[in-house]
Structures are given as structure tokens and as C-alpha cells.
Amino acid sequence: MTKVAILGATGYTALELLKILARHPQTDVVALTTRQTGNPRIAEIHPSLTGLFDLPCENLSHEEVGQRADVVFCALPHTASMEAIPQLLDAGCRIVDLSADYRLNDPGAYEQWYGHVHTDPTRLSTTVYGLPELYQDQIPQAKLVANPGCYTSTSILGLAPLLSAGLIKPDGIIIDAKSGVSGAGRSPKLGTLYAECNESVTAYGIGTHRHTPEIEQVLSDVAGATVSVAFNPHLMPMDRGILCTMYPRLKSETSVEDLFTVCRDFYANQPFVRVVEHIPATKHVAHTNFCDISVRMNRNQLVVFSATDNLIKGASGVAIQNYNLMLGLDQQTGLL
């Protein structure tokens, strides 16, 4: 059994991790951390875990976590992860980091988009990006895996096959993305109060959203050329789910049937990507680790659709995929 700790156990992603790990046959959850005082039981914070876990949430040092756990899921806020991870690695832990602290290769880009100087910059260029559909060969040996963002996974998975095949132009790609409120996290914020977001759709972070450089970095790697996107996120009055409607430009006339074939061939051996004939919807993937992808032509404009559950395939589910690959297990373990 692999001994697992979760740092930052009070959030939505930690809750989904624990739900999955409760049915994972190779895992023993041995430590949960929080900055809250009083060591509350995890089921007091997340009542849906009643009868599944009775662990206290403790304010443990990184050394104490390292003494208990083999693998750590780091669900800490941005900048907090980069403080904890070097010490956890020194303690011999392997880590799946769900923050953005190790997703970008360039420390200058991190500072530009996140407004903080990276305190562990030399590790950025060697950290494996944890999107198994693209980096499955690198993940098993990794000590540290940077789990992707939710918008990024959904966007990248939809566009990667077409960029890899050289069918679409790498510049001028428009991504119209819509996310449920849980994507903003569990901490209360004015914009996610019920009275503010119910019965309303609003765009936000136009030109400034932090997932933009992550999308461009990974898609540029896939394309072998610099990719630029106009990423436009929207907040939807629903609990969970992401739908990306994307508008790349074809390099030459290509039939919809050929586009479907390229996508299906690209993901032929990937169990969690479904290339579907219908237009994807968030309800089709809710509470699952699937990403549904489809394509259409609207007059002369190619439209690519991609849908995920932001808390599962966009966060905790793909974290378990990475965890399974790091342990040498089938990546579907615990997820189906």
C-alpha cells in the first residue's frame, strides 16, 4: 500500500481526491493538513466523507509529512506550494502538485502572470507537466508532477490533435470557455456569492487570465511552433463543469470526417478522452474523468468543442491518473 498525504485538505479538489482514493485499492491515506486550528476531523469539514475517512486535519510540518507519506498531493494555494515542495522532495516524497507553481517553464513568465518571484526557479524546466494524454512517457519516472489547470486541460485536449497534425494555424486561436462556480475554489468571494452569480453569465480575466501562458506553452510544445490564443473565460451559474468552444483556422480545406479521424487516431489509446459525434455538454461528463471532444464546420469556420468536469478531469481525476502512472499502475485505477 502506498502511504498518501494531502496538503490543503479543506478545498473542493481535496474532497474529490479523497472520494477517489476511498476506492483506490493501492492507497492508504495517512495525513491531511490544514492551517485551521483544533485539528477538525475531515468529515466535519466535508460531511460527504462520513464513514469513509475519520482522519484529523493537522497543521503538520513538511518534515512530519515526509515521515508519514510516500506520495503527497499538494493542494495548497499558489506560492505556498513552492515553499513546501523542496522540503518534501528532500524528505523523499514524490509529489503531484495541484497548484500552478510548477506548470510554467519560465520563472519570468510565472512572475509576470502570478505577480510573485518564484523561489524554486531551477526546478521549473525539469518538472513534468501532468497531462497524461501528452506526457504519459515522462510521468512514471517523475518525482514532481505539475498537475494541469482545468481550463488548460479542456482547451489543450481539444486542440492538440489538430495542431500535432499541422491542420490548423498556430496563431489567432480563439477559446471561448465557460466554467462552473467551483472553479473559483471554496473560499468565499464576492463574485461567487449566490446573489451575484445566479441567473447571470459574466466574462472575466480577459487578456489577463493566468491559464493563458500555460495553454500556449503546452500547445507550442505539441505543435513544434509558437502558439498564440485569445482565451476568454466566463463564469456560469452552475456548480461544476467546463465547456470550451474554440475557433482555430484551418491551413487548407479539410473535411469534417478527416478531422474526426485525426482526433480519434490521436486519442486511440487514451481511456479518458472520448471523441463524440454529438456536441459535448457539461452534464455528459459531470462527476467523471472524461473529456468529450467534437468538431463542426460553421460555414468556413472550424469549431472545436471540449467538455470536462473541472473538479475531476480538470483537477483531482487527472491527479489520480498521474499518481497511478507514477506507481506503475493502470491509469484508470480508482477512476472507473
C-alpha positions in Angstrom: 0.0 0.0 0.0 1.2 3.5 -0.8 1.0 6.0 2.0 -0.5 9.3 0.9 -0.8 12.7 2.3 -2.9 15.6 1.1 -1.8 19.1 1.9 -4.6 21.6 2.0 -7.4 19.1 2.7 -10.3 21.5 3.1 -10.9 22.5 -0.5 -13.0 21.1 -3.3 -10.1 19.4 -5.1 -9.1 17.6 -1.9 -12.6 16.5 -1.4 -12.7 14.9 -4.8 -9.3 13.4 -4.3 -10.5 11.7 -1.1 -13.6 10.4 -2.8 -11.5 8.7 -5.4 -8.8 7.5 -3.0 -11.5 5.9 -0.8 -12.0 3.3 -3.6 -8.3 3.1 -4.7 -7.0 -0.4 -4.0 -3.4 0.6 -3.5 -3.7 3.6 -1.2 -3.6 4.3 2.5 -4.3 8.0 3.3 -2.2 8.7 6.3 -2.1 12.5 6.7 -4.3 15.5 5.9 -3.2 19.1 6.6 -4.9 22.4 7.2 -4.0 25.7 8.7 -7.2 25.6 10.8 -6.8 25.3 14.5 -8.2 22.5 16.6 -7.5 19.5 14.3 -11.0 19.1 13.0 -11.9 15.7 11.6 -12.2 15.6 7.8 -15.8 14.5 7.9 -16.6 17.7 9.9 -15.3 19.8 7.0 -16.6 17.6 4.2 -19.7 15.7 5.6 -20.0 13.6 2.5 -16.8 11.7 3.7 -18.6 10.5 6.8 -17.9 6.8 7.2 -15.1 6.9 4.6 -12.4 8.8 6.5 -12.0 9.6 10.1 -8.7 11.4 9.9 -8.0 14.7 11.7 -6.7 17.7 9.7 -3.4 18.6 11.3 -1.1 21.5 11.0 2.0 19.3 10.2 5.5 20.4 9.3 6.8 19.3 6.0 9.3 17.0 7.8 6.4 15.3 9.7 4.5 14.8 6.4 7.7 13.3 4.9 8.0 10.9 7.7 4.5 9.6 7.2 3.9 9.6 3.4 5.4 8.2 0.3 3.3 10.4 -2.1 1.9 13.9 -1.4 -0.9 15.6 -3.3 -0.2 19.3 -2.8 -3.5 21.2 -2.9 -2.1 24.4 -1.5 -2.6 27.9 -2.9 -0.2 29.3 -5.4 3.2 30.4 -3.8 2.5 28.1 -0.8 3.4 25.0 -2.9 6.8 26.3 -3.9 7.7 26.8 -0.2 6.6 23.2 0.7 7.8 21.2 -2.3 11.6 21.5 -2.0 11.4 20.2 1.6 9.0 17.4 0.7 11.3 16.3 -2.1 14.3 16.4 0.3 12.3 14.1 2.6 12.0 11.6 -0.1 8.3 12.2 -1.1 7.0 12.1 -4.6 4.6 14.9 -5.4 1.6 15.7 -7.5 1.2 19.5 -7.3 -2.3 20.8 -8.0 -1.2 24.5 -7.8 0.2 26.5 -10.7 3.6 26.9 -9.1 5.5 24.4 -11.3 3.4 24.5 -14.5 5.3 27.2 -16.4 8.8 26.6 -17.6 9.9 30.2 -17.4 10.3 31.8 -14.0 9.9 35.2 -15.7 6.5 34.2 -17.1 5.5 33.0 -13.6 6.4 36.3 -12.1 4.6 38.2 -14.9 1.3 36.3 -14.7 1.2 35.4 -10.9 2.8 38.6 -9.5 5.4 36.7 -7.4 9.1 35.9 -7.8 9.5 32.1 -8.0 11.6 30.8 -5.1 12.4 27.5 -6.7 13.1 28.5 -10.3 15.8 26.0 -11.2 13.2 23.2 -10.8 10.8 24.6 -13.3 12.5 23.4 -16.5 12.7 19.8 -15.2 9.2 19.4 -13.8 7.0 17.1 -15.8 3.7 18.6 -16.9 1.0 16.2 -15.7 -1.3 15.8 -18.7 -1.1 12.0 -19.4 -2.6 12.2 -22.8 0.5 14.1 -23.9 3.3 13.3 -21.4 2.5 9.7 -20.4 6.0 8.5 -21.1 7.6 11.1 -18.8 5.3 10.8 -15.8 6.3 7.3 -14.4 9.8 8.4 -13.5 8.9 11.8 -12.2 9.5 12.9 -8.6 7.4 16.0 -9.1 4.4 16.3 -11.5 2.7 19.7 -12.2 -1.0 18.9 -12.4 -2.7 21.0 -15.2 -5.2 23.7 -14.7 -8.9 22.9 -15.5 -9.3 25.4 -18.4 -6.0 24.3 -19.7 -6.7 20.6 -19.8 -10.0 21.2 -21.6 -8.5 23.6 -24.1 -5.4 21.6 -24.8 -7.1 18.3 -25.3 -9.4 19.7 -27.8 -6.8 21.5 -29.9 -3.7 19.2 -29.6 -4.6 16.6 -32.3 -5.2 19.3 -34.9 -2.0 21.2 -34.0 0.0 18.0 -33.9 -1.2 17.0 -37.4 -0.5 20.5 -38.7 -4.1 21.0 -39.8 -4.7 24.4 -38.1 -2.8 27.6 -37.9 -0.9 28.1 -34.6 -1.9 31.8 -34.2 -5.2 33.6 -33.8 -6.9 30.7 -32.0 -10.0 31.9 -30.0 -11.0 29.9 -26.9 -14.5 30.8 -25.6 -14.5 29.0 -22.2 -17.3 28.6 -19.6 -16.8 27.2 -16.1 -18.9 26.4 -13.1 -18.5 28.3 -9.9 -16.5 25.6 -8.1 -13.6 26.5 -10.4 -13.1 29.6 -8.2 -12.4 27.5 -5.1 -14.1 27.1 -1.8 -13.0 30.4 -0.1 -15.9 32.9 -0.2 -15.6 35.7 -2.8 -18.0 38.4 -3.8 -18.3 37.3 -7.4 -19.2 33.7 -6.5 -21.9 34.6 -3.9 -25.3 33.1 -4.9 -26.9 36.5 -5.3 -24.1 37.7 -7.6 -23.7 34.7 -9.9 -27.1 33.0 -10.0 -29.1 33.7 -13.2 -26.1 35.5 -14.7 -23.3 34.8 -17.1 -20.2 37.0 -17.0 -16.8 37.1 -18.7 -13.7 37.8 -16.6 -9.9 37.8 -16.8 -10.0 38.9 -20.5 -6.4 39.2 -21.6 -5.1 38.6 -18.0 -6.2 35.0 -17.1 -3.4 33.0 -15.7 -4.2 29.9 -17.7 -3.3 31.7 -21.0 0.5 31.1 -20.8 0.0 27.5 -19.7 -2.2 26.8 -22.7 0.2 28.5 -25.1 3.3 26.7 -23.6 1.9 23.2 -23.9 0.3 23.7 -27.3 3.5 25.2 -28.6 5.3 22.0 -27.5 2.7 19.9 -29.3 2.8 22.0 -32.5 6.5 22.5 -32.6 5.8 26.2 -33.2 4.7 29.2 -31.2 1.0 29.0 -30.5 -1.0 32.1 -29.5 -4.5 32.1 -28.2 -7.2 34.6 -27.2 -8.5 33.0 -24.1 -11.9 34.3 -22.9 -13.3 32.7 -19.7 -16.9 33.0 -18.4 -18.4 32.2 -15.1 -21.6 30.1 -15.4 -24.3 29.7 -12.7 -23.7 26.0 -12.2 -21.7 24.0 -9.6 -19.2 22.3 -11.9 -18.2 21.7 -15.5 -16.2 23.4 -18.3 -17.2 23.8 -21.9 -14.6 25.3 -24.3 -15.8 26.3 -27.8 -12.7 27.0 -29.8 -12.2 28.7 -33.2 -8.9 27.7 -34.9 -8.3 28.4 -38.6 -7.6 25.6 -41.0 -4.5 25.7 -43.1 -6.3 24.2 -46.0 -9.7 22.8 -46.8 -10.3 19.6 -44.8 -13.4 17.6 -44.4 -15.1 17.1 -41.0 -14.7 13.4 -41.4 -11.0 13.7 -41.7 -10.9 16.0 -38.6 -12.7 13.3 -36.7 -10.3 10.7 -37.9 -7.3 12.7 -36.8 -8.8 13.2 -33.3 -9.8 9.6 -32.9 -6.3 8.3 -34.0 -4.6 10.8 -31.7 -6.5 9.5 -28.6 -6.9 5.9 -29.7 -5.1 4.6 -26.6 -6.3 7.2 -24.1 -9.2 5.9 -22.0 -10.4 9.2 -20.7 -10.8 11.2 -24.0 -14.0 10.5 -26.0 -14.2 11.8 -29.5 -18.0 12.1 -30.0 -20.4 12.8 -32.8 -22.7 14.9 -30.7 -21.8 18.4 -29.4 -20.4 17.9 -25.9 -22.2 19.2 -22.8 -21.0 19.6 -19.2 -23.7 17.2 -18.0 -22.3 14.4 -20.2 -19.0 14.5 -18.2 -20.1 15.6 -14.8 -18.6 13.6 -11.9 -16.4 11.7 -14.4 -12.8 11.8 -15.6 -13.8 12.0 -19.2 -13.1 14.8 -21.7 -15.5 14.8 -24.6 -14.4 16.4 -27.9 -16.2 17.1 -31.1 -15.7 19.2 -34.2 -18.0 21.1 -36.6 -17.8 23.4 -39.6 -19.9 26.6 -39.4 -19.7 27.9 -43.0 -15.9 28.2 -43.4 -15.1 28.3 -39.7 -13.8 25.3 -37.8 -15.3 24.9 -34.4 -13.9 22.6 -31.8 -15.8 21.6 -28.6 -14.3 20.2 -25.5 -16.0 19.5 -22.2 -14.8 18.3 -18.8 -15.7 18.2 -15.1 -13.4 20.9 -13.8 -13.0 19.2 -10.4 -12.3 15.7 -11.8 -10.6 15.7 -15.2 -9.7 19.4 -14.6 -8.0 18.7 -11.2 -8.4 15.6 -9.0 -9.1 12.9 -11.5 -6.1 13.8 -13.7 -4.0 13.9 -10.4 -5.0 10.3 -9.8 -4.1 9.4 -13.4 -0.6 10.9 -12.7 -0.4 9.1 -9.3 -1.2 5.8 -11.0 1.4 6.3 -13.7 4.0 7.2 -11.0 3.2 3.9 -9.2 3.3 1.8 -12.4 -0.4 1.1 -12.2 -3.1 1.3 -14.9 -4.0 5.0 -15.1 -7.7 4.0 -14.8 -7.2 2.5 -11.3 -9.8 4.0 -8.9 -11.3 6.2 -11.6 -13.9 3.9 -13.2 
